[in-house]
Amino acid sequence: MSARDSVIRTPELVERTLVLLPVRDLLVIAPLVSKMWQAITLSPTLQRALFFEADPTASASQPVKNPLLVELFPPFFAPNTEETYPWPGTATSILAMPWAQAPEAFKRADASWRRMLVMQPPVQTMVVVQTSHGMIGTSERRAVVRDLSLRMGMLYDLAVPFLRYGQSSFQIKWNNGIAREGDITFMLSSSSSCVVELDPKRVVDERFDSVGGSKVKINYGEWVHLWQTSHRFESA
């Protein structure tokens, strides 16, 4: 038996080799090689490399974002641009994701991306800030969600329904190991006008509905008025 054959037939050596692969290749290609390789990808080591399980050796001060999710869902991992509006997560940016090229594969209930951790070590605390801009001013409400081990399915289910109608956008502030109230801050912003549409048209269409999705319940605090628009009426 050659040295190469010895490697590919020895589970421990195969695992050491596979863990060096990019996440996409480990997820898609390796299981197709043989039943043994498929079984090996279910080992704890490779499940952590695939971001399906938490990695206890990951550094909290130097967290690593899931590279495959960064590639497939760029609006969720865009650099912080709080001063620029709209934020990176818009209906337009969602429609431009790779999802649009293969919607049936992405929207499946058992799609693997839904189970993937967005980061190692996993995001445990998320601050959610929702801001509403209207004719009478701007209001904000907040929530803190804990004990998450945040996976991409929840992040998607929180953001995309928010963008379906109206002028809305989001951005995620990744704290990158810096000690703050949350590991990430999910910021949602929407604007409304005085015109109410009885049957508004969806901006993000049904192709982007995840079959495995569910409504994310967030226990927000009370709305707080940040500032109020003043109206002045002058008589003729």
KOLDREN-422178 format. One record per residue (C-alpha): x, y, z; residue number from 1. Coordinates in Angstrom, 2 decimals. Last residue first. Layout:
N
@xx X&yy Y&zz Z&n NUM
...
//
This chain:
236
@xx -52.40&yy 83.44&zz 4.80&n 236
@xx -52.07&yy 81.51&zz 8.00&n 235
@xx -48.77&yy 79.91&zz 8.89&n 234
@xx -48.46&yy 76.35&zz 10.16&n 233
@xx -45.36&yy 75.26&zz 12.00&n 232
@xx -44.65&yy 71.59&zz 12.56&n 231
@xx -41.90&yy 70.45&zz 14.91&n 230
@xx -40.45&yy 67.01&zz 14.37&n 229
@xx -39.74&yy 65.15&zz 17.57&n 228
@xx -36.47&yy 63.72&zz 18.83&n 227
@xx -35.25&yy 60.55&zz 20.44&n 226
@xx -38.67&yy 59.30&zz 21.48&n 225
@xx -38.27&yy 56.05&zz 23.42&n 224
@xx -40.32&yy 52.98&zz 22.48&n 223
@xx -40.68&yy 50.59&zz 25.37&n 222
@xx -38.43&yy 47.56&zz 25.75&n 221
@xx -38.28&yy 44.83&zz 23.15&n 220
@xx -38.89&yy 41.17&zz 23.80&n 219
@xx -37.79&yy 39.78&zz 20.42&n 218
@xx -39.69&yy 36.89&zz 18.88&n 217
@xx -38.13&yy 35.60&zz 15.68&n 216
@xx -40.74&yy 34.30&zz 13.25&n 215
@xx -39.73&yy 31.01&zz 11.69&n 214
@xx -37.60&yy 29.95&zz 8.76&n 213
@xx -37.14&yy 26.44&zz 7.42&n 212
@xx -38.81&yy 27.30&zz 4.12&n 211
@xx -36.54&yy 30.35&zz 3.78&n 210
@xx -38.37&yy 33.05&zz 1.83&n 209
@xx -35.94&yy 34.72&zz -0.57&n 208
@xx -37.68&yy 33.60&zz -3.75&n 207
@xx -40.90&yy 35.00&zz -2.27&n 206
@xx -39.98&yy 38.61&zz -3.07&n 205
@xx -37.96&yy 41.22&zz -1.21&n 204
@xx -39.73&yy 44.45&zz -2.19&n 203
@xx -43.21&yy 43.18&zz -1.43&n 202
@xx -45.97&yy 45.38&zz -2.78&n 201
@xx -48.10&yy 47.23&zz -0.27&n 200
@xx -51.85&yy 46.50&zz -0.24&n 199
@xx -53.56&yy 49.22&zz 1.78&n 198
@xx -50.69&yy 51.66&zz 1.29&n 197
@xx -50.60&yy 54.39&zz 3.93&n 196
@xx -49.24&yy 57.78&zz 2.84&n 195
@xx -47.98&yy 59.88&zz 5.76&n 194
@xx -44.53&yy 58.43&zz 5.30&n 193
@xx -42.57&yy 55.77&zz 7.12&n 192
@xx -38.88&yy 55.14&zz 7.62&n 191
@xx -37.24&yy 52.02&zz 9.02&n 190
@xx -34.00&yy 51.22&zz 10.83&n 189
@xx -32.69&yy 47.99&zz 12.30&n 188
@xx -29.39&yy 47.69&zz 14.21&n 187
@xx -28.12&yy 44.29&zz 15.33&n 186
@xx -25.35&yy 44.78&zz 17.88&n 185
@xx -22.87&yy 41.94&zz 18.28&n 184
@xx -21.08&yy 40.28&zz 21.20&n 183
@xx -23.33&yy 42.36&zz 23.43&n 182
@xx -22.96&yy 44.90&zz 26.22&n 181
@xx -19.33&yy 45.46&zz 25.33&n 180
@xx -15.99&yy 43.71&zz 25.82&n 179
@xx -14.11&yy 43.91&zz 22.51&n 178
@xx -13.87&yy 40.45&zz 20.94&n 177
@xx -14.66&yy 41.57&zz 17.42&n 176
@xx -17.56&yy 43.87&zz 18.35&n 175
@xx -19.39&yy 43.04&zz 15.16&n 174
@xx -21.87&yy 45.80&zz 14.43&n 173
@xx -24.65&yy 44.42&zz 12.27&n 172
@xx -26.44&yy 46.71&zz 9.85&n 171
@xx -30.03&yy 47.07&zz 8.84&n 170
@xx -32.24&yy 48.77&zz 6.28&n 169
@xx -35.85&yy 49.79&zz 5.78&n 168
@xx -37.86&yy 51.93&zz 3.40&n 167
@xx -41.10&yy 50.04&zz 2.96&n 166
@xx -41.92&yy 46.36&zz 2.76&n 165
@xx -39.95&yy 43.12&zz 2.80&n 164
@xx -36.98&yy 44.49&zz 4.70&n 163
@xx -38.06&yy 43.47&zz 8.23&n 162
@xx -38.87&yy 39.99&zz 6.92&n 161
@xx -35.18&yy 39.76&zz 5.91&n 160
@xx -33.53&yy 40.71&zz 9.18&n 159
@xx -34.82&yy 38.50&zz 11.97&n 158
@xx -35.22&yy 35.30&zz 9.97&n 157
@xx -31.74&yy 35.78&zz 8.50&n 156
@xx -30.09&yy 36.17&zz 11.90&n 155
@xx -32.04&yy 33.21&zz 13.27&n 154
@xx -30.99&yy 30.94&zz 10.42&n 153
@xx -27.38&yy 32.13&zz 10.58&n 152
@xx -26.82&yy 30.63&zz 14.00&n 151
@xx -26.29&yy 32.45&zz 17.28&n 150
@xx -25.07&yy 30.40&zz 20.25&n 149
@xx -27.88&yy 32.39&zz 21.84&n 148
@xx -27.64&yy 32.51&zz 25.61&n 147
@xx -28.78&yy 36.15&zz 25.67&n 146
@xx -31.00&yy 38.51&zz 23.67&n 145
@xx -30.88&yy 42.17&zz 24.69&n 144
@xx -33.65&yy 44.46&zz 23.49&n 143
@xx -33.97&yy 48.06&zz 22.39&n 142
@xx -36.52&yy 50.59&zz 21.23&n 141
@xx -36.04&yy 53.81&zz 19.29&n 140
@xx -38.17&yy 56.71&zz 18.13&n 139
@xx -37.64&yy 59.44&zz 15.54&n 138
@xx -39.96&yy 62.32&zz 14.72&n 137
@xx -43.57&yy 63.16&zz 13.99&n 136
@xx -43.50&yy 62.36&zz 10.28&n 135
@xx -41.66&yy 59.12&zz 10.84&n 134
@xx -38.26&yy 57.55&zz 11.49&n 133
@xx -38.30&yy 54.28&zz 13.44&n 132
@xx -35.19&yy 52.84&zz 15.08&n 131
@xx -34.81&yy 49.24&zz 16.22&n 130
@xx -31.81&yy 48.29&zz 18.36&n 129
@xx -31.10&yy 44.60&zz 19.01&n 128
@xx -28.24&yy 43.72&zz 21.36&n 127
@xx -27.00&yy 40.18&zz 20.84&n 126
@xx -25.37&yy 37.97&zz 23.47&n 125
@xx -23.97&yy 34.47&zz 22.97&n 124
@xx -22.21&yy 34.81&zz 19.61&n 123
@xx -20.38&yy 31.52&zz 19.12&n 122
@xx -16.60&yy 31.25&zz 19.53&n 121
@xx -16.36&yy 31.05&zz 16.58&n 120
@xx -18.79&yy 33.05&zz 14.46&n 119
@xx -22.00&yy 32.89&zz 12.45&n 118
@xx -22.74&yy 29.40&zz 13.70&n 117
@xx -24.15&yy 27.30&zz 10.88&n 116
@xx -27.52&yy 25.59&zz 11.20&n 115
@xx -29.31&yy 27.77&zz 8.63&n 114
@xx -26.43&yy 27.44&zz 6.17&n 113
@xx -27.05&yy 23.68&zz 5.94&n 112
@xx -30.30&yy 23.99&zz 4.01&n 111
@xx -32.77&yy 21.55&zz 5.59&n 110
@xx -35.88&yy 23.70&zz 5.04&n 109
@xx -34.76&yy 24.46&zz 1.49&n 108
@xx -34.55&yy 28.20&zz 0.69&n 107
@xx -30.91&yy 28.21&zz -0.37&n 106
@xx -31.06&yy 25.41&zz -2.93&n 105
@xx -34.30&yy 26.64&zz -4.50&n 104
@xx -32.98&yy 30.21&zz -4.68&n 103
@xx -29.92&yy 29.37&zz -6.78&n 102
@xx -28.69&yy 32.55&zz -8.51&n 101
@xx -30.63&yy 34.93&zz -6.24&n 100
@xx -29.06&yy 33.32&zz -3.15&n 99
@xx -25.67&yy 34.60&zz -4.38&n 98
@xx -26.75&yy 37.92&zz -2.82&n 97
@xx -27.93&yy 40.80&zz -5.04&n 96
@xx -31.57&yy 40.66&zz -3.87&n 95
@xx -30.36&yy 41.06&zz -0.28&n 94
@xx -28.31&yy 44.12&zz -1.25&n 93
@xx -31.30&yy 45.75&zz -2.94&n 92
@xx -33.65&yy 45.02&zz -0.03&n 91
@xx -31.15&yy 46.73&zz 2.22&n 90
@xx -28.51&yy 45.57&zz 4.70&n 89
@xx -25.56&yy 47.90&zz 4.11&n 88
@xx -27.12&yy 50.83&zz 6.04&n 87
@xx -29.12&yy 53.48&zz 4.27&n 86
@xx -27.57&yy 55.68&zz 5.48&n 85
@xx -23.92&yy 56.33&zz 6.22&n 84
@xx -22.68&yy 57.37&zz 9.67&n 83
@xx -23.20&yy 53.89&zz 11.11&n 82
@xx -21.02&yy 52.32&zz 8.43&n 81
@xx -19.68&yy 49.17&zz 10.11&n 80
@xx -18.03&yy 46.84&zz 7.62&n 79
@xx -20.39&yy 44.38&zz 5.86&n 78
@xx -20.98&yy 40.96&zz 7.43&n 77
@xx -24.77&yy 40.67&zz 7.19&n 76
@xx -24.93&yy 42.34&zz 3.78&n 75
@xx -22.37&yy 39.80&zz 2.46&n 74
@xx -24.52&yy 36.66&zz 2.90&n 73
@xx -22.86&yy 33.98&zz 0.73&n 72
@xx -19.19&yy 34.94&zz 1.12&n 71
@xx -19.37&yy 35.99&zz 4.78&n 70
@xx -21.44&yy 32.85&zz 5.41&n 69
@xx -18.66&yy 30.70&zz 3.95&n 68
@xx -16.00&yy 32.51&zz 5.97&n 67
@xx -17.78&yy 32.00&zz 9.33&n 66
@xx -16.48&yy 34.92&zz 11.37&n 65
@xx -13.50&yy 34.28&zz 13.62&n 64
@xx -13.29&yy 35.68&zz 17.15&n 63
@xx -9.97&yy 37.06&zz 18.42&n 62
@xx -10.53&yy 38.06&zz 22.05&n 61
@xx -12.94&yy 35.17&zz 22.62&n 60
@xx -10.30&yy 32.75&zz 21.32&n 59
@xx -11.59&yy 29.46&zz 19.90&n 58
@xx -10.50&yy 26.33&zz 21.79&n 57
@xx -14.01&yy 25.38&zz 22.90&n 56
@xx -15.15&yy 25.30&zz 19.25&n 55
@xx -18.94&yy 25.44&zz 19.13&n 54
@xx -20.59&yy 23.04&zz 16.71&n 53
@xx -21.92&yy 23.49&zz 13.17&n 52
@xx -19.19&yy 25.97&zz 12.25&n 51
@xx -17.77&yy 23.60&zz 9.61&n 50
@xx -14.44&yy 23.47&zz 11.46&n 49
@xx -16.40&yy 22.66&zz 14.61&n 48
@xx -18.19&yy 19.82&zz 12.83&n 47
@xx -14.77&yy 18.75&zz 11.58&n 46
@xx -13.32&yy 18.32&zz 15.06&n 45
@xx -16.49&yy 16.80&zz 16.51&n 44
@xx -16.54&yy 14.09&zz 13.80&n 43
@xx -19.40&yy 14.28&zz 11.30&n 42
@xx -17.03&yy 15.05&zz 8.42&n 41
@xx -15.49&yy 11.62&zz 9.11&n 40
@xx -18.71&yy 9.86&zz 8.13&n 39
@xx -18.70&yy 11.52&zz 4.71&n 38
@xx -15.05&yy 10.62&zz 4.29&n 37
@xx -15.85&yy 6.98&zz 5.05&n 36
@xx -18.82&yy 7.00&zz 2.71&n 35
@xx -16.55&yy 8.16&zz -0.07&n 34
@xx -15.49&yy 11.25&zz -2.04&n 33
@xx -18.87&yy 12.98&zz -1.96&n 32
@xx -18.65&yy 13.98&zz 1.72&n 31
@xx -15.43&yy 15.94&zz 0.96&n 30
@xx -16.93&yy 18.09&zz -1.81&n 29
@xx -19.76&yy 20.11&zz -0.28&n 28
@xx -19.06&yy 20.90&zz 3.36&n 27
@xx -15.29&yy 20.49&zz 3.46&n 26
@xx -14.93&yy 22.25&zz 0.12&n 25
@xx -17.07&yy 25.20&zz 1.26&n 24
@xx -15.34&yy 25.43&zz 4.65&n 23
@xx -11.89&yy 25.69&zz 3.07&n 22
@xx -9.83&yy 22.55&zz 3.66&n 21
@xx -7.29&yy 22.21&zz 6.48&n 20
@xx -9.67&yy 20.16&zz 8.65&n 19
@xx -9.80&yy 17.64&zz 5.81&n 18
@xx -6.16&yy 16.65&zz 6.16&n 17
@xx -6.18&yy 16.00&zz 9.90&n 16
@xx -9.48&yy 14.14&zz 9.49&n 15
@xx -8.01&yy 11.97&zz 6.73&n 14
@xx -5.08&yy 11.09&zz 8.98&n 13
@xx -7.38&yy 9.99&zz 11.81&n 12
@xx -9.66&yy 8.07&zz 9.45&n 11
@xx -6.85&yy 6.07&zz 7.81&n 10
@xx -7.81&yy 4.99&zz 4.29&n 9
@xx -6.85&yy 8.24&zz 2.55&n 8
@xx -3.50&yy 8.33&zz 4.34&n 7
@xx -2.47&yy 4.74&zz 3.67&n 6
@xx -3.42&yy 5.08&zz 0.03&n 5
@xx -1.11&yy 8.08&zz -0.28&n 4
@xx 1.75&yy 6.26&zz 1.48&n 3
@xx 1.39&yy 3.41&zz -1.00&n 2
@xx 0.00&yy 0.00&zz 0.00&n 1
//
